[in-house]
């Protein structure tokens, strides 16, 4: 993209100020800024928030833990066969930094060991190696990073020899970014040669993968299913043969792991039917009537929360990759450069970031196998430094599961 083309693009959308410092830049800076303008999707800038409207919610059938245990041998056989045939790939969402944990680096590189080094990434690879040993083959692993942490993440894995995982089965791709704006919808500048950008939310994972070289590599040639999961759950079981087997046996095009809620008011998204389609109702959308509703067995009807571990059939993902997803407008503290060229790091929210959420992908598909797992065995998120969902609570659960810290 040349300067004239950049001006034309920005003037159409009222963002011409992004070129205010262009003449002050050296050739490298000019090229950097023009490349950013060309690559940035400004169409995501919509300050109006998507509203739920008069949605009709209904409880959703769940394959419960007791039922799974009765069929486990059969389900695992189906899943192991799919894994051996290379039909399943794994996608680790690892674009985040450890800022909220008081750690300056990719979240997955945080050491949570007590008597020896044990990293978040290492915990996940250790869990994955159990599946590798069970099925006798490595599984294609695609790791989504961000522009800010890609180099550090790749270096970390290489320095630690991929924690024993075969590096020929690992590929990295970078999450696409979205512009950050002030309350008037004007895009912030981070520096004279740099637009303020942030990752486009975990719902952008497939589009980022689809647009990366990874999607067409030999590693992905046979892959028909993708199991996507988050970096911050150190008990996460990915490539789980029984989960894969249950989804394949059901004939459904997606699957979601869920846990029984700790109590009716727990702040987690819950699997449900929304207007007849599989969906996730956020905790703040639950009415008192929905929260208290019981099923025929006397159990809470909206009782199974998602843990960000999903299985999707690639064929359907390709069909929806360019469709519009619900856009989540999030108020944030955004570092920026003002008109005088002074850099600011605000202490309170000063604008919006735009995010897509993986849970919205479920509603774009026809059906979903809802699969219960045991909370204390598969759910130990690290989101905070202390308290609920913290390093302290997660390490306690690791020890409960026999992991030596």
Secondary structure, DSSP 8 states (H G I E B T S, - for coil): --HHHHHHHHHHTT-GGGGTTGGGS-HHHHHHHHHHHHH--GGG---S-----S--EE----B-HHHHHHHHHHHHHHHHHHHHTT-EEEEEE---B-GGGT--SBGGG-B--SSS--BHHHHHHHHHHHHHHHHTS---EEEEE-TTTHHHHHHHHHHTGGGGS-GGGEEEEE--EEE-B-TTS-B-EEETTEE-EEE--GGGHHHHHHTSGGGGSGGGTT--EEEEEETTBTT---S-HHHHHHHHHHT-SEEEEEEE-SSTT----EEEEETTEEEEE-GGG--HHHHH-B-TTSSBSS-EEEEEEEEEEHHHHHHHTTS----EEEEE---EE-TTS-EE--SS--EEEEE--THHHHHTSS--EEEE--HHHH--B--BSSSTTBHHHHHHHHHHTT---
